[in-house]
Amino acid sequence: SSGINAEYGVMGATLANGGKNVFTGERVLSEVSTRNMLSLMFSCGMYDYSGHWAFEVGLPAKSGVSGVIMAVLPNVGSFAMWSPPLDTYGNSVRGVNFTRRILASGRGHLRHPFSTNLDRRSYHTGPYNHTGSCFSGREIASRAALSLIKMIRK
């Protein structure tokens, strides 16, 4: 599952980076395709829970019936987690709760008045600017994810 989580993390990071792969710098999605994909994720990526998600969490996200959730903070970063079981909507129970907890301050919400103050430069985990993270099982966060959480809660 951690390999799949890492793939979702890179996929989300690519969306957060405007369609450019964060490791190679290669454009894999056009800006229009990226915008459209994030819009679809925001409006229907969490199945019938999407409206609640939009108000409570406020991020484009996509869940899968395997228990995976990938959320994107455009121009900042992303995170993915895999943690069954599912709720009645088909989303990971722990994934939804975990995302609510890390965004409790509200600064990660796209419509929060201070969300534009998120600074990618403060999000470094090593010699490169890593914008994708992954969680699995009981949401054990990588260093990059912890850095993202700290940045959102500043």
N, CA, C and O of each residue as an XYZ file, in Angstrom:
616
protein
N       0.816     -1.204      0.000
C       0.000      0.000      0.000
C       0.856      1.263      0.000
O       0.423      2.283     -0.535
N       2.050      1.232      0.578
C       2.852      2.457      0.622
C       3.328      2.861     -0.764
O       3.505      4.050     -1.027
N       3.541      1.896     -1.660
C       3.910      2.229     -3.034
C       2.785      2.943     -3.752
O       3.016      3.906     -4.483
N       1.566      2.469     -3.543
C       0.401      3.118     -4.138
C       0.225      4.503     -3.540
O      -0.068      5.452     -4.268
N       0.398      4.640     -2.232
C       0.281      5.947     -1.584
C       1.289      6.927     -2.152
O       0.963      8.089     -2.398
N       2.518      6.462     -2.363
C       3.549      7.334     -2.916
C       3.170      7.785     -4.323
O       3.389      8.940     -4.686
N       2.602      6.877     -5.116
C       2.159      7.250     -6.461
C       1.069      8.306     -6.403
O       1.088      9.260     -7.181
N       0.122      8.148     -5.493
C      -0.927      9.159     -5.329
C      -0.327     10.474     -4.837
O      -0.763     11.545     -5.258
N       0.656     10.407     -3.961
C       1.319     11.621     -3.480
C       1.977     12.391     -4.609
O       1.863     13.615     -4.682
N       2.670     11.673     -5.494
C       3.318     12.314     -6.645
C       2.262     12.852     -7.607
O       2.419     13.942     -8.156
N       1.191     12.095     -7.811
C       0.115     12.540     -8.689
C      -0.502     13.839     -8.148
O      -0.716     14.792     -8.897
N      -0.779     13.860     -6.853
C      -1.341     15.062     -6.236
C      -0.373     16.225     -6.273
O      -0.773     17.366     -6.508
N       0.898     15.942     -6.042
C       1.908     16.998     -6.084
C       2.016     17.590     -7.483
O       2.234     18.791     -7.639
N       1.865     16.751     -8.492
C       1.890     17.228     -9.877
C       0.705     18.155    -10.131
O       0.856     19.186    -10.787
N      -0.465     17.800     -9.621
C      -1.626     18.677     -9.752
C      -1.415     19.979     -8.989
O      -1.763     21.052     -9.483
N      -0.850     19.891     -7.796
C      -0.580     21.095     -7.006
C       0.438     21.994     -7.690
O       0.431     23.211     -7.504
N       1.303     21.393     -8.474
C       2.377     22.119     -9.159
C       1.950     22.554    -10.574
O       2.803     22.797    -11.427
N       0.665     22.649    -10.816
C       0.167     23.144    -12.089
C       0.333     22.202    -13.254
O       0.298     22.639    -14.404
N       0.512     20.913    -12.991
C       0.641     19.927    -14.052
C       2.062     19.528    -14.373
O       2.295     18.736    -15.286
N       3.028     20.073    -13.623
C       4.438     19.694    -13.819
C       4.853     18.701    -12.748
O       4.581     18.897    -11.564
N       5.514     17.634    -13.177
C       6.028     16.646    -12.236
C       7.045     17.326    -11.331
O       7.959     17.998    -11.811
N       6.887     17.152    -10.014
C       7.746     17.861     -9.071
C       9.163     17.315     -9.028
O      10.068     18.004     -8.557
N       9.380     16.102     -9.504
C      10.712     15.515     -9.472
C      11.483     15.773    -10.765
O      12.688     16.021    -10.743
N      10.770     15.709    -11.892
C      11.441     15.852    -13.191
C      11.273     17.234    -13.799
O      12.055     17.627    -14.665
N      10.260     17.981    -13.356
C       9.966     19.279    -13.946
C       9.232     19.175    -15.273
O       8.889     20.191    -15.878
N       8.991     17.951    -15.728
C       8.304     17.733    -17.000
C       6.824     18.073    -16.876
O       6.175     17.682    -15.905
N       6.289     18.798    -17.854
C       4.855     19.084    -17.874
C       4.135     17.829    -18.350
O       4.342     17.381    -19.478
N       3.297     17.265    -17.499
C       2.552     16.060    -17.864
C       1.076     16.348    -18.074
O       0.365     15.533    -18.663
N       0.605     17.494    -17.600
C      -0.769     17.937    -17.816
C      -0.743     19.413    -18.192
O       0.037     20.184    -17.634
N      -1.581     19.802    -19.122
C      -1.666     21.222    -19.457
C      -2.278     21.976    -18.271
O      -2.910     21.374    -17.403
N      -2.087     23.282    -18.246
C      -2.675     24.082    -17.169
C      -4.197     23.977    -17.184
O      -4.827     23.909    -16.129
N      -4.784     23.963    -18.373
C      -6.248     23.844    -18.491
C      -6.709     22.487    -17.969
O      -7.686     22.414    -17.223
N      -6.024     21.418    -18.347
C      -6.389     20.081    -17.856
C      -6.248     19.996    -16.342
O      -7.087     19.398    -15.669
N      -5.192     20.593    -15.809
C      -4.979     20.595    -14.357
C      -6.110     21.335    -13.657
O      -6.673     20.844    -12.679
N      -6.437     22.516    -14.164
C      -7.530     23.303    -13.575
C      -8.831     22.511    -13.616
O      -9.559     22.450    -12.625
N      -9.122     21.904    -14.769
C     -10.366     21.149    -14.907
C     -10.395     19.934    -13.982
O     -11.431     19.623    -13.394
N      -9.262     19.251    -13.856
C      -9.213     18.084    -12.983
C      -9.414     18.485    -11.521
O     -10.144     17.812    -10.794
N      -8.778     19.569    -11.084
C      -8.955     20.037     -9.708
C     -10.392     20.485     -9.464
O     -10.927     20.278     -8.374
N     -11.020     21.093    -10.464
C     -12.427     21.494    -10.335
C     -13.327     20.277    -10.165
O     -14.224     20.275     -9.323
N     -13.085     19.240    -10.968
C     -13.872     18.011    -10.832
C     -13.640     17.347     -9.482
O     -14.581     16.876     -8.843
N     -12.381     17.312     -9.052
C     -12.080     16.721     -7.744
C     -12.802     17.482     -6.639
O     -13.322     16.874     -5.703
N     -12.837     18.815     -6.744
C     -13.484     19.632     -5.718
C     -14.991     19.409     -5.705
O     -15.608     19.374     -4.640
N     -15.585     19.257     -6.895
C     -17.041     19.171     -6.966
C     -17.597     17.760     -6.769
O     -18.719     17.606     -6.285
N     -16.828     16.724     -7.138
C     -17.413     15.380     -7.038
C     -16.406     14.287     -6.687
O     -16.732     13.105     -6.803
N     -15.213     14.638     -6.267
C     -14.178     13.644     -5.996
C     -14.390     12.794     -4.752
O     -13.748     11.757     -4.588
N     -15.286     13.231     -3.880
C     -15.558     12.475     -2.651
C     -16.962     11.861     -2.686
O     -17.616     11.716     -1.653
N     -17.409     11.504     -3.894
C     -18.713     10.886     -4.108
C     -19.834     11.776     -3.560
O     -19.783     12.993     -3.734
N     -20.829     11.203     -2.910
C     -21.972     11.992     -2.420
C     -21.613     12.870     -1.222
O     -22.434     13.677     -0.785
N     -20.421     12.729     -0.694
C     -19.957     13.544      0.431
C     -19.270     14.826     -0.060
O     -18.857     15.648      0.757
N     -19.145     15.005     -1.359
C     -18.365     16.103     -1.929
C     -18.818     17.483     -1.468
O     -17.978     18.345     -1.209
N     -20.117     17.714     -1.360
C     -20.609     19.018     -0.899
C     -20.181     19.310      0.526
O     -19.725     20.413      0.826
N     -20.326     18.331      1.403
C     -19.883     18.497      2.796
C     -18.378     18.728      2.840
O     -17.892     19.600      3.559
N     -17.653     17.938      2.065
C     -16.188     18.052      2.011
C     -15.786     19.460      1.591
O     -14.879     20.051      2.177
N     -16.453     19.990      0.587
C     -16.121     21.330      0.084
C     -16.256     22.377      1.186
O     -15.422     23.277      1.284
N     -17.288     22.274      2.010
C     -17.481     23.244      3.083
C     -16.570     22.975      4.273
O     -16.002     23.907      4.841
N     -16.427     21.706      4.657
C     -15.665     21.362      5.854
C     -14.159     21.410      5.632
O     -13.426     21.937      6.469
N     -13.696     20.870      4.521
C     -12.261     20.756      4.261
C     -11.809     21.794      3.245
O     -10.787     22.452      3.439
N     -12.560     21.941      2.173
C     -12.287     22.989      1.202
C     -11.112     22.752      0.279
O     -10.489     23.705     -0.188
N     -10.799     21.488      0.005
C      -9.697     21.161     -0.898
C     -10.170     20.210     -1.985
O     -11.049     19.384     -1.737
N      -9.607     20.309     -3.184
C      -9.876     19.271     -4.180
C      -9.343     17.938     -3.662
O      -8.225     17.868     -3.151
N     -10.134     16.894     -3.794
C      -9.714     15.576     -3.310
C     -10.389     14.500     -4.142
O     -11.420     14.730     -4.774
N      -9.791     13.334     -4.128
C     -10.373     12.167     -4.780
C     -10.219     10.984     -3.853
O      -9.127     10.703     -3.358
N     -11.312     10.298     -3.624
C     -11.247      9.080     -2.824
C     -11.519      7.893     -3.727
O     -12.034      8.035     -4.836
N     -11.164      6.723     -3.228
C     -11.410      5.491     -3.956
C     -11.975      4.450     -3.020
O     -11.748      4.509     -1.812
N     -12.706      3.501     -3.562
C     -13.345      2.491     -2.733
C     -12.332      1.543     -2.082
O     -12.714      0.696     -1.274
N     -11.060      1.676     -2.420
C     -10.037      0.883     -1.737
C      -9.700      1.483     -0.371
O      -9.058      0.826      0.449
N     -10.132      2.740     -0.117
C      -9.820      3.417      1.137
C      -8.785      4.508      0.968
O      -8.291      5.046      1.958
N      -8.446      4.848     -0.267
C      -7.452      5.883     -0.524
C      -8.134      7.250     -0.631
O      -9.248      7.360     -1.143
N      -7.455      8.279     -0.144
C      -7.863      9.669     -0.359
C      -6.619     10.445     -0.766
O      -5.567     10.328     -0.137
N      -6.749     11.240     -1.825
C      -5.689     12.143     -2.260
C      -6.264     13.553     -2.215
O      -7.287     13.819     -2.845
N      -5.631     14.451     -1.488
C      -6.066     15.841     -1.386
C      -4.955     16.754     -1.899
O      -3.770     16.466     -1.736
N      -5.363     17.856     -2.520
C      -4.419     18.769     -3.158
C      -4.621     20.186     -2.624
O      -5.744     20.689     -2.572
N      -3.524     20.816     -2.230
C      -3.516     22.242     -1.918
C      -2.849     22.918     -3.108
O      -1.621     22.948     -3.181
N      -3.631     23.467     -4.053
C      -3.038     24.033     -5.258
C      -1.932     25.041     -4.947
O      -2.073     25.886     -4.063
N      -0.838     24.934     -5.685
C       0.350     25.782     -5.545
C       1.118     25.553     -4.248
O       2.059     26.288     -3.947
N       0.726     24.543     -3.480
C       1.402     24.278     -2.204
C       1.869     22.838     -2.112
O       3.071     22.594     -2.013
N       0.959     21.879     -2.140
C       1.351     20.489     -1.955
C       0.167     19.559     -1.998
O      -0.939     19.951     -2.371
N       0.408     18.325     -1.613
C      -0.640     17.313     -1.620
C      -0.328     16.267     -0.574
O       0.782     16.210     -0.044
N      -1.307     15.445     -0.285
C      -1.063     14.275      0.541
C      -2.048     13.192      0.146
O      -3.151     13.467     -0.327
N      -1.627     11.967      0.350
C      -2.472     10.819      0.061
C      -2.401      9.869      1.241
O      -1.377      9.765      1.916
N      -3.496      9.184      1.476
C      -3.539      8.217      2.567
C      -4.396      7.041      2.156
O      -5.315      7.176      1.349
N      -4.092      5.908      2.709
C      -4.890      4.707      2.487
C      -5.210      4.135      3.844
O      -4.311      3.793      4.612
N      -6.496      4.029      4.144
C      -6.883      3.521      5.441
C      -8.345      3.085      5.429
O      -9.225      3.866      5.792
N      -8.614      1.832      5.011
C      -9.980      1.321      5.151
C     -10.303      1.200      6.644
O      -9.361      1.165      7.436
N     -11.505      1.136      7.066
C     -12.759      0.898      6.377
C     -13.381      2.185      5.828
O     -12.901      3.292      6.073
N     -14.473      1.990      5.073
C     -15.153      3.088      4.407
C     -16.418      3.496      5.157
O     -17.017      2.697      5.876
N     -16.812      4.766      4.971
C     -18.089      5.230      5.516
C     -19.212      4.929      4.511
O     -18.972      4.287      3.488
N     -20.406      5.378      4.794
C     -21.550      5.079      3.922
C     -21.429      5.748      2.549
O     -22.111      5.347      1.607
N     -20.568      6.762      2.429
C     -20.358      7.433      1.144
C     -19.292      6.749      0.291
O     -19.156      7.059     -0.892
N     -18.541      5.825      0.876
C     -17.474      5.142      0.152
C     -16.110      5.772      0.345
O     -15.190      5.508     -0.430
N     -15.965      6.613      1.384
C     -14.695      7.275      1.683
C     -14.080      6.690      2.949
O     -14.791      6.180      3.815
N     -12.772      6.764      3.050
C     -12.068      6.271      4.231
C     -12.496      7.059      5.474
O     -12.375      8.284      5.509
N     -12.993      6.354      6.484
C     -13.419      7.002      7.728
C     -12.247      7.725      8.372
O     -12.344      8.906      8.705
N     -11.140      7.013      8.546
C      -9.969      7.625      9.185
C      -9.346      8.704      8.312
O      -8.836      9.700      8.824
N      -9.384      8.510      6.992
C      -8.828      9.510      6.076
C      -9.569     10.830      6.157
O      -8.950     11.893      6.200
N     -10.900     10.768      6.177
C     -11.714     11.986      6.294
C     -11.448     12.655      7.636
O     -11.229     13.865      7.690
N     -11.465     11.881      8.723
C     -11.223     12.454     10.052
C      -9.824     13.033     10.178
O      -9.638     14.102     10.759
N      -8.842     12.331      9.634
C      -7.463     12.813      9.697
C      -7.322     14.142      8.947
O      -6.695     15.077      9.445
N      -7.902     14.220      7.759
C      -7.811     15.449      6.982
C      -8.497     16.599      7.706
O      -7.981     17.716      7.718
N      -9.633     16.343      8.298
C     -10.304     17.384      9.103
C      -9.390     17.866     10.223
O      -9.298     19.067     10.478
N      -8.710     16.930     10.897
C      -7.842     17.304     12.024
C      -6.664     18.162     11.581
O      -6.351     19.163     12.225
N      -6.001     17.775     10.476
C      -4.815     18.549     10.104
C      -5.182     19.908      9.524
O      -4.352     20.817      9.485
N      -6.422     20.047      9.076
C      -6.850     21.339      8.544
C      -7.743     22.079      9.533
O      -8.481     22.982      9.138
N      -7.688     21.712     10.807
C      -8.560     22.302     11.823
C      -8.405     23.815     11.932
O      -9.365     24.506     12.273
N      -7.227     24.338     11.651
C      -7.023     25.789     11.746
C      -7.736     26.519     10.618
O      -7.979     27.722     10.717
N      -8.071     25.811      9.554
C      -8.767     26.417      8.434
C      -7.876     27.043      7.392
O      -8.361     27.398      6.318
N      -6.577     27.197      7.663
C      -5.708     27.897      6.714
C      -5.521     27.138      5.415
O      -5.169     27.749      4.406
N      -5.741     25.838      5.397
C      -5.596     25.091      4.166
C      -6.826     25.163      3.277
O      -6.749     24.856      2.088
N      -7.976     25.571      3.846
C      -9.219     25.676      3.087
C      -9.046     26.714      1.979
O      -8.560     27.817      2.231
N      -9.439     26.365      0.755
C      -9.253     27.268     -0.379
C      -9.949     28.606     -0.204
O      -9.511     29.605     -0.775
N     -11.001     28.646      0.556
C     -11.757     29.890      0.724
C     -11.426     30.612      2.027
O     -12.081     31.601      2.354
N     -10.446     30.154      2.768
C     -10.024     30.845      3.980
C      -9.302     32.121      3.571
O      -8.479     32.087      2.656
N      -9.584     33.249      4.223
C      -8.982     34.510      3.777
C      -7.459     34.551      3.845
O      -6.841     35.375      3.172
N      -6.846     33.687      4.636
C      -5.393     33.712      4.760
C      -4.720     32.571      4.010
O      -3.502     32.415      4.096
N      -5.491     31.767      3.273
C      -4.897     30.625      2.589
C      -3.892     31.052      1.529
O      -3.009     30.269      1.178
N      -4.001     32.266      1.014
C      -3.038     32.737      0.021
C      -1.686     33.041      0.656
O      -0.708     33.264     -0.057
N      -1.616     33.054      1.981
C      -0.352     33.322      2.665
C       0.503     32.079      2.840
O       1.605     32.167      3.382
N       0.022     30.916      2.392
C       0.816     29.700      2.489
C       2.029     29.850      1.589
O       1.891     30.199      0.416
N       3.194     29.596      2.112
C       4.432     29.836      1.394
C       5.132     28.527      1.108
O       5.585     27.850      2.031
N       5.227     28.160     -0.170
C       5.866     26.898     -0.554
C       7.312     26.848     -0.099
O       7.825     25.759      0.158
N       7.987     27.980      0.010
C       9.399     27.959      0.362
C       9.626     27.417      1.763
O      10.730     26.968      2.072
N       8.609     27.445      2.622
C       8.781     26.928      3.975
C       8.555     25.426      4.040
O       8.574     24.845      5.125
N       8.343     24.796      2.908
C       7.974     23.393      2.858
C       9.105     22.575      2.248
O       8.975     22.066      1.135
N      10.207     22.448      2.968
C      11.355     21.694      2.480
C      11.588     20.485      3.378
O      11.468     20.576      4.599
N      11.915     19.371      2.775
C      12.195     18.169      3.545
C      13.592     17.653      3.268
O      13.958     16.581      3.750
N      14.356     18.367      2.527
C      15.694     17.902      2.170
C      16.258     18.796      1.087
O      15.931     19.981      1.028
N      17.094     18.247      0.235
C      17.725     19.076     -0.786
C      16.772     19.473     -1.909
O      17.152     20.246     -2.789
N      15.556     18.968     -1.899
C      14.586     19.314     -2.929
C      13.303     19.774     -2.262
O      13.072     19.492     -1.087
N      12.481     20.471     -3.000
C      11.187     20.927     -2.501
C      10.163     19.845     -2.824
O       9.697     19.751     -3.960
N       9.819     19.050     -1.859
C       8.944     17.898     -2.062
C       7.517     18.302     -1.737
O       7.221     18.646     -0.593
N       6.641     18.269     -2.707
C       5.276     18.711     -2.458
C       4.272     17.579     -2.362
O       3.069     17.838     -2.327
N       4.718     16.339     -2.320
C       3.792     15.220     -2.179
C       4.152     14.381     -0.981
O       5.332     14.149     -0.716
N       3.158     13.922     -0.253
C       3.385     13.097      0.926
C       2.394     11.956      0.911
O       1.412     11.986      0.169
N       2.650     10.954      1.726
C       1.676      9.869      1.791
C       1.563      9.351      3.215
O       2.495      9.461      4.012
N       0.411      8.788      3.515
C       0.124      8.188      4.810
C      -0.464      6.811      4.535
O      -1.026      6.578      3.465
N      -0.339      5.912      5.477
C      -1.009      4.627      5.313
C      -1.358      4.061      6.679
O      -0.859      4.511      7.710
N      -2.233      3.056      6.655
C      -2.632      2.396      7.893
C      -3.205      3.369      8.887
O      -4.300      3.894      8.687
N      -2.488      3.615      9.945
C      -2.971      4.499     10.999
C      -2.463      5.927     10.809
O      -2.199      6.633     11.783
N      -2.330      6.340      9.579
C      -1.926      7.697      9.231
C      -0.560      8.080      9.811
O      -0.419      9.131     10.435
N       0.414      7.243      9.606
C       1.766      7.568     10.037
C       2.337      8.525      9.008
O       2.515      8.154      7.848
N       2.625      9.744      9.416
C       3.009     10.792      8.467
C       4.497     10.766      8.184
O       5.313     10.468      9.056
N       4.831     11.087      6.940
C       6.230     11.260      6.564
C       6.694     12.637      7.021
O       5.874     13.465      7.417
N       8.009     12.890      6.969
C       8.528     14.211      7.340
C       7.906     15.299      6.486
O       7.621     16.388      6.985
N       7.690     15.027      5.217
C       7.090     16.025      4.333
C       5.675     16.361      4.769
O       5.274     17.524      4.725
N       4.912     15.359      5.190
C       3.544     15.602      5.631
C       3.536     16.429      6.907
O       2.713     17.332      7.051
N       4.428     16.139      7.822
C       4.502     16.924      9.049
C       4.860     18.368      8.740
O       4.341     19.287      9.372
N       5.740     18.572      7.777
C       6.100     19.915      7.370
C       4.889     20.640      6.798
O       4.685     21.821      7.079
N       4.083     19.942      5.996
C       2.880     20.527      5.427
C       1.901     20.905      6.528
O       1.308     21.983      6.481
N       1.725     20.041      7.513
C       0.818     20.313      8.627
C       1.281     21.551      9.384
O       0.468     22.417      9.706
N       2.577     21.645      9.671
C       3.097     22.818     10.375
C       2.854     24.092      9.587
O       2.496     25.119     10.164
N       3.043     24.039      8.276
C       2.858     25.212      7.445
C       1.400     25.656      7.460
O       1.128     26.855      7.529
N       0.464     24.726      7.399
C      -0.959     25.062      7.397
C      -1.375     25.656      8.727
O      -2.209     26.561      8.770
N      -0.808     25.160      9.807
C      -1.233     25.607     11.137
C      -0.532     26.853     11.627
O      -0.851     27.337     12.712
N       0.427     27.403     10.862
C       1.134     28.621     11.286
C       0.174     29.754     11.523
O       0.593     30.854     11.884
